[in-house]
């Protein structure tokens, strides 16, 4: 009699496990920011952000899997200084007229136990795609009391070599090739 309970229990667990599905989330633009930092002649750090972004997340907490697709409008670069914004949008740097979007598409979520440690993926900028891993410095899901929905999000960072994307402006003058990306993302369950 005990042997017949084991297969029944296994089937029940399999049925419950198959019901676990990835949930879909929409990026909340009010709580999602893409910022960057790059050194300026070893003296200070230039910073900026992109004001327009959109995307979606698929996340299965139980299976520890997910997908992220984020598109960032390169014309929305904002440093707080108009002339600098225009220079960043120019063909010398982001070439926003020719390449109005940069995208990040994940390939894998990586966990240590229950903690999300990073999201590996591919960043496309100026028509060139390179692997980028966004390290999670914060990650959590919570029930938003105002929206009455689950929200998941965190803080992520990576350092990229801009020359891999063809952004070579100022290298001969001593501008660094490494750019630090800081991504804050919150996404609302749909």
Secondary structure, 3 states (H helix, E strand, C coil): CHHHHHHHHHHHHHHHHHHCCCEEEEECHHHCEEEEEEEECCCEEEEEEECCEEEEEEEECCCCEEEEEEEEEHHHEECCCHHHHHHHHCCCCCCCCCCCEEEEEEEEEEEECCEEEEEEEEEEECCEEEEEEEEEEEEEEEEECCCCEEEEEEEEEEEEEHHHHCCCCCHHHCCCCEEEEEEEEEEEEC
